Amino acid sequence: MPQVTMRQMLEAGVHFGHQPRYWNPKMAPYIFGARGKIHIINLEKTVPLFNDAMNFLSSIAQKRGTILFLGTKRSARESIKEEAERCNMPFMTQRWLGGTLTNFRTVKQSVARLKELEAAETDGTFEKLVKHEVLGLRREREKLDASLGGIKEMNRLPDAIFVIDIGHEDIAIKEAKKLGIPVIAVVDTNYNPNLVDYAIPGNDDAIRAVQLYARAAADAVLEGKAAAPNSASVREEEFSAESADEGKGRRAPAKKAEKTEKKADAPADAAAPAAPAAE
């Protein structure tokens, strides 16, 4: 599958972290050092972790699994929606609704209501109602579509979640952890990489960086789908059963970012031969 290079990451600004005063010490192994007023992420550590995460996404897609793309912060919404639609995966780009995963049965009822309203608007039902009733129903449909439109075809819990900002999506990550759903996420210098299964150390704010992550994730999904056996040999039900068996008594298989045996003095020791130049 296509691999993202260090040059591509440099051009997208993936190496720019947050101000040192906001750092999380558990990110120490992935920080090159400080340049000016910000931490510089060591892309020699990021590239292999990123490519491992993309391989994992591809393997799920190859088994006909479902990956939920999640990015509700303003800088991520457009890219997440566009790339999720390109690879035909569910997405959420507005506020995360508490219980979306842990109370999925209720969410499915809301999705059913959304589909009912969409059908009523196209089959002539609205034409039989008075104006103020139509306005009320359209407002209800628009509200439901804004929050649930991206997951209305997601008929079961996802097999993994791809997240841009773990701080912004902390509720979703807690729900996924509770259910044993693997989380693949971009982790900036101010968060703990051990909170997710596949951590990608990198800038989670820059639009170009977010575009790179989302595009690569969609490409990985498409490659996985292309390599999938025909539906006669691999069914979605088989994937679900396999995931359930593997998840009993433990979390789903994960490749976390390295544990932080290297303490706060690690950035300088773990640094690349030459620091990436800040743009």
N, C-alpha and C positions, 0 to 999 in steps of 0.2 A: 504494500500500500504506500501511497505518497507520504514522505516524511517531511516534517517542517524543519527547515534549517535554521541555524543560529543567525545567519544574515537576515532571513525573513523576520525573525523575532526582533532583531535590533532595529530594523526599519519600521516595525510596528510599535516600538517603544515598550516591548514586554519587560525589559530590564529595569524600568523605572519603578521604584517602590515608594513607600511613604517616608515621612520625616522620621529620623531615628528615635525621637521621643515617643513615637506611637508604636514602635516595633514590638513584636511578640518574640521572646527569647527562643521559642521552639522553631523559629524560622532561621536561626543562626547558621545552620549548615548550608543554607541556600542564598546567603547574602555575601556578595563580594566585598563590600565595604561601603563607606559613605562618600558621596561626591557632592560637594556643595551642601545643600540642606536636605538631601534625600538619600535613602539607601539604594544601592545598586544590586540587583538580583544577579546571581551567578548563572548565566545561561548555559554553561557547561553542565550544570545540574538540572536545569529546566528541560533542555531538549530531550534527553532520554526518558524522563518522567512523562513528558507530554506525549511522546510517541508510544510509550507503554499504555497510557490512558486511551489513546486513539485505537490501539490494537484491541483493547478490551471492548470498546464500543463496537468495533467491527465484528468481534466474535459474538456479541449479543445479537447484532443484526443478522448475522449469518444463521443463527438459530431461530430466526423470525421473532426475536424478542422486541419489546417496546421500550424506547428510551424517551423520557420526558425532558425536553429542553426548558430550562428555567432561567429567566433573566428579567426581573421586574424593575431594575434600576433604569433610569432614563437612558443612559449611554448604551444599554444592552438590548433594549426592547426591539428595535428595528432589525438588528442582525439576528437575534434569536428567532424572531418570527419568520423572517425571510429564509433562513437556513433550515429551520425545522420543517417548513412547508416544502422546501426543495427536496428533502429526503423523506417526506411523508411521515413525520413523527409528531406527536402531540407537543404542545408548548404552553407556557404561561408567561405573559409579559406584563400583566397588571398585578395588583396586590394579591399576594398569596392568601387564600382563604384557609384559616385554621381548620384542620380536619379534612383537607382535600385528600390526604392519603389514609389517615387513621379512621376517618368516618366516610369512606368512599361510597358506601351505600346511599347515604343522604345526598352526596354530590351527584350521583347518578340520577337521582330523582329530579334534581334541579336541571340537569342536562336534558332529561326527558321533557321537562316543561319547556325548555328552550326550543327543542325540536318541534314540540307541539305548536308553539307560537309561530315558528318559521313556516310550518305547514299551513297554518290558518291564514297567514298573510298571502300565501301564493295560491291557495285553492279557492279563493273567493269568499271565505268566511268573514273576513273583515268588512267586505262590501255590504253585508247584511246587518252590520252593527251601526249604532249612532256614532257621530263623530267623536264625542268625548270618551266613549268606550274604546274606540280604535286608538286614540292617542295614549290612553293608559296602558293598553296592551303593547303598543310599540315601545313605550318607555321601559316596560318590564322586559321586553325582548332585548332591547339595546343594553340594558344593565346586565342581564344574564350573559349576553354574547361577549361583553367586554371582559368579564371575569372567567367565563367557562368556554368561550368559543373555541379556544385552542385545544381543548381536551374533549370536545363533544363526541369524537370518534374513538376515544380511549375507553374501551369496554371493560378493562380490568386494570388492576394496579400495574404500574410500569415495572420493568425488570431492572432498570437503572435510571438514575437522574443525572443529567449534565447541568452543572451550575456555574454561573459566572462569578458571583460574589457571595462567599459563605457567611459573611456578616449580615448582609442584606437579606439573605434567605435562610436565616438561622432556624426559623420555625419549621420550614420544609425539611431541613436536614435532620432535625430532631425527630420528625415524623418518620422519615426514611430509616433512620437508625433504629427506631422502635420496631419497625416492621422487617428489618434485615434487608432493606433495599440498598444496593451499592450506590455510592455517590462519587461522581467524578467532578472535580471542581477546581477552578482557578483560585489560588490562595495568595493574597498579597502579603507584604511583610508585616502587617499588623494583625494577622490571625494565626491560629494554631493549625498546622497542616494535619495533625493527627485526628482531627475531628471528622475527616472524610476518608474514604477508601483509596481513592486515586487522587492525590494532591498534585496540582500543577503550579509550582511557584511562578508568579508573574503578576504583571500590572492588571488590575481588574477594573480600571477606570477609563483608560484611553480607548476611544472608539475604534481606532485602527487595530489595537490589540484584541479587542472583543471580536471584531470582524474576523481576525485570523483564527481565533479559537473556534468560533461558531462554524466557519467555513470548513475547517479541518474536521470538526466533529461530523458535519453533514457528509463530507467526502468519505469518512470512515464508515458511516452507516450505509451509504450507497454501495461501497465496495463489499461490505459484508453481505448485503442483500444480493448483490450480483453473484457472490460465491455460494449462496445458499442452495442446498439440494432442492429438488422439486417438492411441492407440497405433499406428494404421496408418501415421501419418506420422512419428512420432518413437519410435524404439525405444531401449532402454537400450544395446544394442550400438552404435548410432550415436553415442550420447553418449560411450561409452568410446573408440571409435575417434578421435573428434574430440579428446578430451582427450589421447590418446596422441600424435597428430600435433602438437598444439600444444606438448606438453611436451618434444619432442626438442631437446636441446641447451640448454635453458633451464628456469627455474622456470615454474610456471603463472602466468598473469596475476595481478598483485597490486596492491592499493592500500595501500601501507604508510603508517603514520603518517609525517608529515613528517620529513625528515632534520634533524639537529640543527645547522643552521648557526647557530642562536641558542644561545649558550653559557649558562653558569650564571646570567648576569644576565638571561636572557630572561624568567623568570616575571613580573617586575614589568612589563616592557614589553609582554608579550603578554596582560596581564591584561584581564579584562572590565571594563566601566565600574564595576561594583560587585561586590564579593566576595560569593559566596553565604554566607549566615549559617550558621555551624555550629549543629547542633541540640544 
